Amino acid sequence: MQDAPTESTADLKHRLVIPIQTRGNIGKSTEAVARCEWMLHRGITWAGYDLDRFNRTLSATYPETVQFLEPGDEPESAVIAVLRRITQAEVTVIDPSAHLDRAILDALRKVHFTEIAKGTQARLTVLVFPIDEVSDMDDIARTVDVLNSSADWVVVRNPAKIRGTKFFDGSELEASLRGFGAAFLEIPALLSDTRNHLRALEIKFGRSFSPCARQRGIGRF
């Protein structure tokens, strides 16, 4: 995608938020649930799409709001289906499984998302999770090279899942993201008793639980 001028936030009507990264188990769904709760408390209209066939955390947490889409053998088709719906809500959230980064980038390219976004007063926000693995850093750098200023960037640190980011800190990649005005977010660690309680619920019910969200019949943690 080519560079696009940064639009004023005041001019935007729609936003697509999506993590683009190969690795799983780094906190993508946890961050998505926390963000959805934040939007619910502020009356922001949003739509969610769960493309994680293995966990389905977001659709299990918000069964009335989030639609599960089976990625199938051609996952870019599922992503394209979501891209065509971005004008239906203020914020569209995609929670993908691991290894869908290339499919997401292919989908954005195939539908010429930059041009679509400009015409509909929409904007793409991409979340990346730095981790001390060369392959992951290469994945993030490739995504930044492809999207550059056509996206807004959020760098998410998750100490509970990712112990170090020394490959990222002070790197050219960090400098590039800061140059694009990236925001930086850290997911706080849970207290040990909260972690133990969540683990007990997961064992009992056979699915993931978030400390952020309302769980049907169970309440808020």
N, C-alpha and C positions, 0 to 999 in steps of 0.2 A: 504494500500500500504506500501511496505517496504521502508526503507530509501534508498536514491540513492545519490551517490556522486555528488556534485555540479560541473557542467560542466563550462568550460570557455565560456564566451559569444562569443568569437572569433570563437569558434567551432560550434556555432549554425547556422542553416539555416532557421529554422521555429520556430514561437512562437505562442502559443494559450493563449489568454487573456480572462479571464472570472471572473465575480463576483460570489461568492458562498455564499448566505445568504438568509434566509427565508423572511425577511421583505422587503416590497416595499416602494416606496416614500422616498428613502434616497439619491437619486442622482446617481444611477447606470447608467441611460441613459445619464444624463448630462455629467458625466465623460467620457463615451464611445464616445460621439460626440466630445468632446474636444480633446480626444486622436486621433480620426480619422482625425480631422483637422490638428493636429500636424504631423501625418504621411503623409498626402497629401502635406503639405508644404515642406516636406523633401524627397519626391519622394520614399517613402517606399511602396512597393506593399502590399496591404492588402485585405482581404475578410471579409465581415461581415454577420452575421446571427442573425436575430431578432426572438427571441422566446417569445416575450411578446404580447400575443394575445389581451391584453386590451389596450395598448397604441401605440405600433408599432412606437415608436419615431425614432429609428435608421433607419428603412427601409423607413419611410416617409422623413427623412432628406437626405438619400442617396439612392434614388430609383433605380439608375443604378448600384450601387455597393453592396448593402445589400439585401440579400434574406430573406423574411419572411418564417419561417417554423412553421406550426401549431403544437404545442406540442401534442394535442390530449389526449386520455386517457392513453397513454403510452409515456410520454414525454421523457423518457430515449432513446427511439428510434430516436427521432429528434436530441438529443445530439450526439448519436452514428453516425448518418449520417454526422454531422459536423466533428467529430473526424477523420473520414475516409478521410477527404479532407484537412487536415492541411498542406500537402506538396504542395498545389496548390498556396500558397502565403507565403510571408515572415512572415506576421502576420495575424492570424485569430482571429476575434473578435466575441464573443457571447454576446448578450444582452438579458438575460433571464427575465421572469416575476418573481414576488415574488413566494415563495413556491416551487421553482424548485431545491433547494439545494440538497435534497436527490436524486432526479432523476439524477442530474449532477454527484454526487459521485458514484451512481450505474453505470452510463454509463462509467465513467473512470475505474471502477473496472472490468466491464464486458469485455471491449476490452483490458484490461491489458495495459493501456495507458503508464505507466512508461516504459515498455519494448518497446512499439512502438516508443515512443519519443526517446529513446536511439538509436534505429536502424535508425531513420530518421534525427538525429541531430536536434531534436525539444525539446522544453521546455515549461512547463506550468507556467503561471503567474496567481495567484489568488488574487483578490481584496476583502478586507473585510472592512466593515464600522462600527466601534465601536459605540455603542449606549447604553445609561444607562437603559437597560432592561435586567433582568436576563436571560430570554429565548434567547435573541439575543446573549448574551455573551456565553451561553451554545452552541448555534448553531456554533458560530465561533470556540470555543474551540474544538468541535467535528470535524469540518472540518480540523483544524490544526492537531489534533491527527491522522486523517486518512491519510492526505497527507504529513505532516511533511516536510522533506527536499527534497521530490520528486518534490516540486513546489517552485517557487519564489513567494514572498509575497509583496503586496502593501497594506498598511494601509491608508485608505482614510478618512479624516475628512471633514465633510460638515456642517459648522456651520449654514448655512441657513435652513437645514432640521433637523440637530441633534444638540441640544443645549448643551449637556454635554457628556463627556466621562470619568467621574470620576471612573466608574466601571472598566474601561480599564486601565487608567493611573496608572502606577506603579504596575500593577497586574502581576501574574505569566504568564498570557496569553501574555501580552506585552513583558515580558522578553523572553518567548519562541520564539515569532516572531522576536525579535531583534537577538536572537541567530541564527535564520535561515537567517539573513541578510536582513530583511524586509526593504523596502523603505517606507517613510512616505510622504503623499501628502495631501494638504489642498485645497479644492475648494473655491476660493474667492467668497464673496457675491456680488451680482449684485447691482448696484445703483438703487434707487427707481424708477427713470424715465424709466430705462431699464425694470425693472419688470413690470411696468404699461403698457409699450408699448407691451411687449410680451403677457401680459394678454389680451390686446385688440385684438391682432392678433389671439390668441387662440379662443376667443369668435367669432370673425368674420369668421374664417376658420374652426372652429370645430375640431382642432387638436393641438398637442403640437408644440412649436417652441423652438429652442435652440438659445442662443445668440452667439454660437460658429460657427455655420455652415451657408453655403450658402442656402438660401431658394429660390426655383425656382420662378422667377417672382417677388421676393421681395427684394433680395439683402442681404448684410451682415449688421448686427447690430454693 
